[in-house]
Amino acid sequence: MIRSLQPLFLSNCYLLKITIFANTNKSLKKYMKSDIEIAREIPLKKIKEIAVNLGIPREEVQNYGRYIAKIPIHLIDSEKVKQHNLILVTAITPTKAGIGKTTVSIGLALGLNRIGKKAVVALREPSLGPCFGMKGGAAGGGYSQVLPMENINLHFTGDFHAITSAHNMITALLDNYLYQNRNSCEGLKDIQWKRVLDVNDRSLRNIVSGLGGSANGIPTETGFDITPASEIMAILCLASDVEDLKRRVGNILLGFTYEDKPFTVNDLGIAGAITVLLKDALLPNLVQTTENTPAFVHGGPFANIAHGCNSVLATKMALTYGDYVVTEAGFGADLGAEKFYDIKCRKAGLDPKLTVLVVTSQSLKLHGGVVEASIKDPNPEGLKKGFENMDKHIENIRRFGQHTVVTFNKYAFDTDEEIALVADHCRSLGVGFAVNNVFSEGGKGGEELARLVVDTIENNHREPLKYIYNNDDPIRTKIKKVCENIYGASSVVYTTLAEKKIKKIESLGIANYPICIAKTQYSFSSDPKALGVPKNFEMKVRDIVINNGAEMNVVIMGDIMRMPGLPKDPQAKRIDLVNGLVEGLS
């Protein structure tokens, strides 16, 4: 006789099932089941079946194996995009272990389908850097995942490789141009373009290339960013079609001539060649969830160094075929949601119906002053002190005219008392609240949240989306408005380099672009150790990177790096191929 207990939700890394085997010794056997083990148990449907059930014509599906496909962008219906319901999932300021936002996004879509709604989820693609560094995977967790998770977490359809290749092809052709014109007045006095690689490698942040004699190029101080920070990634995620992609690629600013004129990809004459490298990567990827819900997973900019949203095309494709579409923005609402509204929605004409704010007891306690080693322990007072961080995020979301609901991402160590405290506090603010248990229960664990989301959308009047700044605001005004209104800063200061960049931006006539602030994800401030809701702090603008093709200006604050490093104990040490199966992708 075998008696199984209900799965316990321990963390967004592992699911513990306790199974008691009745034998002569009455022994108790415990084992840990990882995300990848759960993923392998799920019977997947052929991707064409998923597509046809969604309403996509079978002949339009471009298979990448049995369970992955790309979908042509001509199928996007702009009228349906306007009619359907877009839901953003964001979070309060996270811990270093994250907050389970992707898991909740997937689980909400599962829950919506379980209560009879036609729901689709639209997410970003994982980057190899964090997967082999801190995270071990970024495709959801437990019984709320997008599948096949090994493919999605690794090379997937090659989109990241295409972006890396396109970016570095531009660099190679630029270096060749400089080499061929090294003894003429056609050279450049200032280079703005580096290389990228989808690997965490701090040693490549600053390098010198072209050493070894004149036959090997011109010695140049340069460096690498990680692929999610590439302007090509931003362009891919904001482009509306192939022609727009080509136009944006052509406008990428590479440097300045000796006459101080901008030099672009169009000046190299290679916009068409780079577009050829990206033509397949532009198409949204269709996969499925653990409950066979359709999922579009496409594009992967980070929110702490880029705009943090999946592609506009994937979102619009999902809105074409789903009545409810759940998407996410990276990290906390200050970084991810602000850019989702001010950049993605502004540029793509999107108007979300609702924003879901994810909280955990751990994040509330951390920002309530509880030491990190103790945030899993019961501490009602520490939890209540963390409400200030949650309240600030709710306030920020409301600044955009958005209705918001809070979902408590439940762990096994969470107590009923602490959950009730969060529920009561949300009720006092007039904010809807729902517990979710999607990690261990999948769609069933997301039904309460799904019903709250539908009820809030259907029964509350919503004004059109508001923005924090106007396009025609001066760039300093845009930075000031975000820093003061969203982060709570008391002042903004600029380095000499940043001052020069602002003058350059103004002289080029591109101060009307949105700003994309790059800073730490662990604090409202630029200091990752300033937890909770810091007061009376200044934000320091270190540099501004002109993304003329993506049509935004990236504002670098504090010590944030566009090429991450690896931790002392990288996840790569636990990733392996054992008997033909991938292990270590959590």
C-alpha positions in Angstrom: 0.0 0.0 0.0 1.3 3.5 -0.9 -0.1 6.7 0.7 1.0 10.0 -0.9 0.7 13.3 0.8 -0.1 16.5 -1.1 2.9 18.2 -2.6 4.4 20.9 -0.4 5.5 24.2 -1.9 9.0 24.8 -0.5 10.6 27.2 -2.9 10.6 28.2 -6.6 13.5 25.8 -7.1 12.3 22.5 -5.8 9.1 20.6 -5.0 9.2 18.2 -2.1 6.9 15.2 -2.2 6.8 13.0 0.8 5.8 9.4 -0.1 5.3 6.8 2.6 5.9 3.2 1.6 4.2 0.6 3.8 6.8 -2.1 4.1 8.1 -4.3 6.8 10.2 -1.4 8.3 7.5 1.3 7.8 10.3 3.4 6.4 9.8 7.0 5.2 11.3 8.0 1.9 11.8 11.6 1.0 13.0 12.9 -2.3 13.4 16.3 -4.0 11.7 16.8 -7.4 13.3 19.5 -9.5 11.6 21.7 -12.1 13.2 19.7 -14.8 11.9 16.4 -13.4 8.4 17.9 -13.3 8.8 19.2 -16.8 9.8 15.7 -18.1 6.6 14.2 -16.6 4.3 16.5 -18.6 2.8 15.0 -21.8 3.4 17.6 -24.4 1.1 18.2 -27.4 2.5 18.7 -30.9 3.0 22.4 -31.4 0.7 22.4 -34.5 -2.1 21.1 -32.3 -1.5 23.9 -29.8 -1.5 26.5 -32.7 -4.6 25.2 -34.3 -6.5 25.1 -31.0 -5.5 28.7 -30.6 -6.9 29.6 -34.0 -3.6 29.8 -36.0 -3.8 28.1 -39.4 -1.8 24.9 -39.5 -0.1 25.8 -42.7 1.3 29.0 -41.1 3.2 27.1 -38.3 6.9 27.0 -38.9 8.1 24.0 -36.8 11.4 24.0 -34.9 11.0 20.4 -33.9 7.8 18.8 -32.5 7.1 21.2 -29.6 8.4 24.6 -30.7 7.4 26.8 -33.7 7.7 30.3 -35.1 4.6 32.2 -36.2 4.6 34.6 -39.1 3.9 38.2 -38.1 1.4 38.9 -40.9 -1.1 37.0 -38.8 -1.3 39.8 -36.2 -4.7 41.5 -36.3 -4.5 45.1 -35.1 -8.2 45.3 -34.4 -8.2 42.2 -32.2 -5.2 43.6 -30.4 -7.2 46.6 -29.3 -10.2 44.5 -28.2 -8.6 42.0 -26.0 -7.4 42.2 -22.4 -3.7 42.7 -21.6 -2.5 42.0 -18.1 0.9 43.0 -16.7 2.5 41.0 -13.9 5.2 42.9 -12.0 6.5 42.7 -8.4 7.7 44.6 -5.4 11.5 45.0 -5.0 12.9 41.4 -5.1 15.3 39.5 -3.0 18.4 38.0 -4.6 16.5 34.7 -5.0 13.8 36.5 -7.0 10.1 36.7 -6.3 8.6 34.1 -8.7 7.1 36.6 -11.2 7.5 34.4 -14.2 6.0 31.4 -12.3 3.0 33.6 -11.3 2.6 34.9 -14.9 2.3 31.4 -16.3 0.1 30.3 -13.4 -2.3 33.2 -13.9 -2.7 32.2 -17.5 -3.3 28.6 -16.4 -5.9 29.8 -13.9 -7.7 31.9 -16.4 -8.1 29.0 -18.7 -9.4 26.8 -15.9 -12.2 29.3 -15.2 -13.2 29.3 -18.8 -11.3 32.2 -20.3 -9.1 31.9 -23.5 -5.8 33.0 -22.1 -2.3 33.2 -23.5 1.0 34.1 -21.8 3.7 36.2 -23.4 7.2 36.1 -21.8 10.8 36.9 -22.4 13.4 34.3 -23.4 16.0 33.3 -20.8 19.6 34.4 -21.2 22.5 31.8 -20.9 24.4 34.2 -18.6 22.1 34.0 -15.6 21.1 30.4 -16.3 24.7 29.3 -15.9 25.4 31.9 -13.2 22.8 32.6 -10.5 19.5 31.1 -11.7 19.9 27.8 -13.4 16.8 28.6 -15.5 14.1 31.2 -16.2 11.1 29.3 -17.6 8.9 29.3 -14.5 8.9 26.6 -11.9 7.2 23.6 -10.4 3.8 23.0 -12.1 3.8 26.4 -13.7 6.4 26.3 -16.4 6.7 26.9 -20.2 8.0 23.8 -22.0 10.2 22.2 -23.3 12.2 23.9 -20.5 15.6 22.6 -21.5 15.3 24.0 -25.0 13.9 27.3 -23.8 16.6 27.8 -21.2 19.4 26.8 -23.6 19.6 27.6 -27.3 15.9 27.6 -28.0 15.3 28.8 -31.6 18.6 30.6 -31.8 17.2 34.1 -31.4 19.9 35.2 -28.9 22.6 33.8 -31.1 21.2 35.7 -34.1 21.2 38.9 -32.1 24.8 38.2 -30.9 25.9 37.5 -34.4 24.2 40.5 -35.9 25.6 42.8 -33.3 29.2 41.5 -33.7 28.9 41.5 -37.5 28.3 45.2 -37.2 31.4 45.5 -35.0 33.5 43.5 -37.4 32.4 45.5 -40.4 33.0 48.7 -38.5 36.5 47.6 -37.5 37.2 46.7 -41.1 36.0 50.2 -42.2 38.3 51.8 -39.7 41.2 49.6 -40.8 40.6 50.3 -44.5 40.4 54.1 -43.8 43.1 54.3 -41.2 45.3 56.7 -43.3 42.4 58.9 -44.6 40.1 61.5 -43.4 37.2 59.1 -43.6 37.9 57.5 -40.3 36.1 58.1 -37.0 37.3 60.1 -34.0 34.9 58.4 -31.5 33.5 54.9 -31.4 30.2 54.2 -29.6 29.7 50.5 -30.4 31.2 47.5 -28.6 30.6 43.7 -28.8 28.2 41.4 -27.0 28.2 37.9 -25.7 25.4 35.9 -23.9 27.8 34.9 -21.1 28.5 36.5 -17.8 32.2 37.4 -18.1 33.5 40.4 -16.1 37.0 40.1 -17.7 35.5 41.2 -21.0 33.9 44.4 -19.7 36.9 46.5 -20.7 39.5 45.2 -23.2 42.0 46.3 -25.9 41.5 44.7 -29.3 43.7 44.8 -32.5 47.0 44.0 -30.8 49.8 42.1 -32.6 50.8 44.4 -35.4 49.1 46.4 -38.1 47.9 43.3 -40.0 45.6 42.5 -37.0 43.7 45.8 -37.0 43.9 49.0 -35.1 44.6 48.8 -31.3 41.3 50.0 -29.7 40.0 50.2 -26.2 36.6 48.5 -26.2 34.7 45.9 -24.3 31.7 43.6 -24.2 28.1 43.9 -23.0 25.8 40.9 -22.4 23.5 40.1 -25.3 20.3 41.2 -23.5 21.8 44.7 -23.2 22.5 44.9 -27.0 20.7 47.6 -28.9 19.9 44.9 -31.4 17.9 43.1 -28.7 16.0 46.3 -27.9 15.3 46.8 -31.6 14.0 43.3 -32.1 11.7 43.7 -29.2 10.3 47.1 -30.4 10.2 46.5 -34.2 6.7 46.3 -35.8 7.7 44.4 -38.9 10.8 43.6 -41.1 10.9 47.1 -42.7 10.8 48.8 -39.3 13.5 46.4 -38.1 15.7 47.3 -41.1 15.0 51.1 -40.6 16.0 50.9 -36.9 19.1 48.8 -37.6 20.2 51.4 -40.2 19.8 54.2 -37.7 22.1 52.6 -35.0 24.7 55.2 -34.0 28.2 53.7 -34.2 30.3 56.8 -33.6 31.3 60.3 -34.8 33.4 61.5 -37.7 36.2 64.0 -37.4 33.7 66.7 -38.4 31.6 65.6 -35.4 28.8 64.1 -37.6 27.0 60.9 -36.6 28.1 57.7 -38.3 25.5 55.0 -38.5 25.0 51.5 -39.8 23.4 53.1 -42.9 26.7 54.9 -43.5 28.4 51.5 -43.6 25.8 50.3 -46.1 25.0 47.1 -44.3 21.5 47.5 -42.8 20.2 45.0 -45.3 22.9 42.4 -44.5 22.2 42.7 -40.7 18.4 42.4 -41.3 19.1 39.1 -43.2 20.7 37.7 -40.0 17.7 38.7 -38.0 14.8 37.8 -40.3 13.9 34.5 -38.6 14.7 35.8 -35.1 12.0 38.5 -35.6 9.2 35.9 -35.6 7.6 35.1 -32.2 8.2 31.7 -30.7 5.2 29.5 -29.8 5.5 26.9 -27.0 3.2 25.5 -24.3 2.8 25.4 -20.6 2.6 22.5 -18.2 -1.1 22.5 -18.9 -0.8 22.9 -22.6 -1.7 26.6 -22.5 -0.2 28.5 -25.5 2.8 30.6 -24.7 4.7 33.1 -26.8 8.3 33.4 -25.6 10.3 36.0 -27.5 13.1 38.5 -26.9 15.0 38.9 -23.6 16.2 42.3 -22.5 17.0 42.7 -18.8 15.1 45.3 -16.9 18.1 46.5 -14.9 20.2 47.4 -18.0 17.6 47.5 -20.8 13.8 47.8 -21.1 12.9 44.4 -19.6 10.0 43.4 -21.8 9.3 40.7 -24.3 8.8 41.6 -28.0 5.9 43.8 -29.1 5.3 41.3 -31.9 4.8 38.4 -29.5 2.5 40.5 -27.3 0.4 41.5 -30.3 0.4 38.0 -31.6 -0.9 36.8 -28.2 -3.6 39.5 -28.2 -4.7 38.5 -31.6 -5.5 35.0 -30.5 -6.2 35.2 -26.8 -9.0 37.0 -25.0 -6.8 37.5 -22.0 -3.0 37.9 -22.4 -0.6 37.8 -19.4 2.8 39.3 -19.8 5.5 40.4 -17.4 8.1 43.1 -17.0 11.5 42.3 -15.4 12.4 42.8 -11.7 10.4 45.2 -9.5 7.7 47.6 -10.8 10.1 50.6 -10.5 12.4 49.1 -13.1 10.2 46.8 -15.2 6.7 48.3 -15.0 7.8 51.8 -15.6 9.6 50.8 -18.8 6.7 48.6 -19.9 4.4 51.6 -19.7 6.7 54.5 -20.7 8.6 52.7 -23.5 6.8 49.6 -24.7 3.2 50.7 -24.4 3.9 54.2 -25.6 5.7 53.0 -28.7 3.4 50.1 -29.5 0.1 51.7 -28.6 -0.7 49.1 -25.9 -3.1 49.9 -23.1 -3.1 47.2 -20.3 -6.3 46.6 -18.5 -4.7 45.6 -15.2 -1.4 45.2 -13.3 -0.8 42.4 -10.9 1.8 43.0 -8.2 3.5 39.9 -6.8 4.7 39.8 -3.2 6.3 37.2 -1.0 6.7 37.1 2.8 10.5 36.9 2.2 10.6 40.1 0.2 8.4 42.0 2.6 10.5 40.9 5.6 13.8 41.8 3.8 12.5 45.3 3.1 11.1 45.4 6.6 14.6 45.2 8.1 14.8 41.5 8.8 18.2 40.0 8.1 18.3 37.9 4.9 19.2 34.7 6.8 16.0 34.9 8.8 13.4 36.0 6.2 11.8 32.5 6.0 11.1 32.6 9.8 7.8 33.9 11.1 8.1 37.6 11.9 4.8 39.5 11.7 6.4 42.8 12.8 9.1 42.6 10.1 6.5 41.7 7.5 4.4 44.7 8.4 7.4 47.0 8.2 7.9 45.7 4.7 4.4 47.0 3.7 6.0 50.4 3.0 7.9 48.9 0.0 4.7 47.3 -1.3 2.7 50.5 -0.8 5.3 52.5 -2.8 5.0 50.1 -5.8 1.2 50.3 -5.6 1.4 54.1 -5.5 3.7 54.0 -8.6 1.4 51.8 -10.6 -1.6 54.0 -9.8 0.4 57.0 -11.1 0.0 55.4 -14.6 -3.8 55.2 -14.1 -3.6 51.5 -13.7 -5.8 49.3 -11.5 -3.7 46.9 -9.5 -4.3 43.7 -7.5 -1.8 42.1 -5.2 -1.0 38.4 -5.3 0.8 36.6 -2.4 3.1 34.0 -3.8 2.8 31.3 -1.2 5.6 29.1 0.2 5.3 26.2 2.6 6.8 28.2 5.5 4.2 31.0 5.2 1.8 31.3 8.1 -1.9 32.0 7.9 -1.3 34.9 10.3 1.1 36.6 8.0 -1.0 36.0 4.9 -4.0 37.5 6.8 -1.9 40.6 7.7 -1.1 41.2 4.0 -4.7 40.7 3.0 -6.0 43.1 5.6 -3.5 45.7 4.6 -4.4 45.5 0.9 -8.1 45.7 1.9 -7.3 48.9 3.8 -5.8 50.4 0.6 -8.7 49.4 -1.5 -6.6 46.9 -3.4 -7.7 43.4 -4.4 -5.8 40.5 -2.9 -5.4 36.8 -3.7 -3.1 34.1 -2.6 -1.7 31.9 -5.4 -0.1 28.5 -5.1 0.7 27.9 -8.8 4.1 26.5 -8.2 2.8 23.3 -6.5 -0.7 23.2 -8.0 -0.5 24.8 -11.4 -3.7 26.3 -12.7 -5.7 25.1 -9.8 -3.5 27.2 -7.5 -4.1 30.3 -9.7 -7.9 30.2 -9.9 -8.4 32.6 -7.0 -6.1 35.1 -8.6 -7.7 34.6 -12.0 -11.2 35.3 -10.7 -10.0 38.4 -9.0 -8.3 39.6 -12.2 -11.4 39.0 -14.3 -13.7 40.6 -11.7 -11.4 43.7 -11.4 -11.3 44.2 -15.2 -15.0 43.7 -15.7 -16.3 45.8 -12.8 -14.0 48.7 -12.5 -13.9 51.8 -14.8 -10.4 52.3 -16.1 -8.9 55.5 -17.5 -6.4 55.4 -20.5 -2.8 54.7 -19.6 -0.9 57.7 -18.3 2.9 58.3 -18.7 5.3 59.7 -16.2 6.8 62.1 -18.7 6.1 63.5 -22.1 8.1 62.8 -25.2 8.9 66.5 -25.7 10.1 67.0 -22.1 13.9 67.8 -21.9 15.9 64.7 -21.1 16.9 66.1 -17.7 13.2 66.6 -16.9 12.4 63.0 -17.9 15.1 61.7 -15.7 14.0 63.9 -12.8 10.4 62.9 -13.1 11.2 59.1 -13.0 13.7 59.5 -10.2 11.5 61.6 -8.0 8.1 60.1 -8.7 9.0 56.5 -9.2 12.1 56.0 -7.1 11.5 58.7 -4.5 14.9 60.4 -5.0 15.4 63.9 -3.6 17.8 65.0 -6.3 19.7 63.9 -9.4 23.4 64.6 -10.1 25.4 64.1 -13.3 29.0 63.2 -14.0 30.9 65.3 -16.5 30.6 62.4 -19.1 26.8 62.3 -18.6 26.6 66.1 -19.1 28.5 65.8 -22.4 26.2 63.0 -23.5 23.1 65.2 -22.8 24.5 68.0 -24.9 25.2 65.5 -27.7 21.7 64.1 -27.5 20.2 67.6 -27.7 22.5 68.5 -30.7 21.4 65.4 -32.5 17.7 66.2 -32.0 16.9 63.0 -30.2 16.0 64.3 -26.8 12.4 63.3 -27.5 13.2 59.6 -27.1 12.0 57.8 -24.0 14.6 57.2 -21.3 15.6 53.7 -20.2 17.2 53.8 -16.7 19.8 51.1 -15.9 20.3 50.7 -12.2 20.3 48.1 -9.5 17.2 46.0 -9.1 17.5 45.5 -5.4 16.6 49.1 -4.3 14.6 52.1 -5.3 17.9 53.9 -5.1 21.1 53.2 -7.0 22.5 51.6 -3.8 21.6 47.9 -3.7 22.0 47.9 0.1 19.4 50.6 0.6 16.4 48.4 1.2 12.8 49.2 2.0 11.9 52.7 0.8 15.0 54.9 1.2 14.5 58.6 1.8 16.5 61.8 1.0 18.9 60.1 -1.5 20.4 61.3 -4.7 20.6 59.5 -8.0 23.8 59.8 -9.9 23.8 59.6 -13.7 27.1 58.1 -14.6 26.7 57.8 -18.4 24.0 57.8 -21.1 24.1 55.4 -24.0 22.4 56.6 -27.2 20.2 53.9 -28.7 19.3 55.7 -31.9 17.9 52.6 -33.6 15.8 51.5 -30.6 14.9 55.2 -30.3 15.6 55.4 -26.6 18.4 56.8 -24.4 19.8 54.4 -21.8 20.6 56.3 -18.6 23.3 54.5 -16.5 23.1 55.0 -12.8 25.3 54.0 -9.9 27.6 51.0 -10.3 25.3 48.9 -12.6 27.3 46.8 -15.1 26.0 46.0 -18.6 28.2 42.8 -18.5 27.4 40.8 -15.3 30.0 38.7 -13.5 29.7 35.2 -12.2 29.1 34.3 -8.5 31.6 32.4 -6.4 29.6 29.3 -6.8 28.1 29.4 -10.4 25.1 27.3 -11.3 27.2 25.9 -14.2 28.9 23.6 -11.7 25.6 21.8 -11.2 24.6 21.6 -14.9 25.4 18.2 -16.6 24.3 15.7 -19.2 23.6 12.4 -17.4 22.4 9.4 -19.4 21.3 11.7 -22.2 19.3 14.0 -19.8 20.1 17.5 -18.8 20.5 18.0 -15.1 20.9 21.2 -13.0 18.4 23.5 -14.8 16.2 24.3 -11.9 
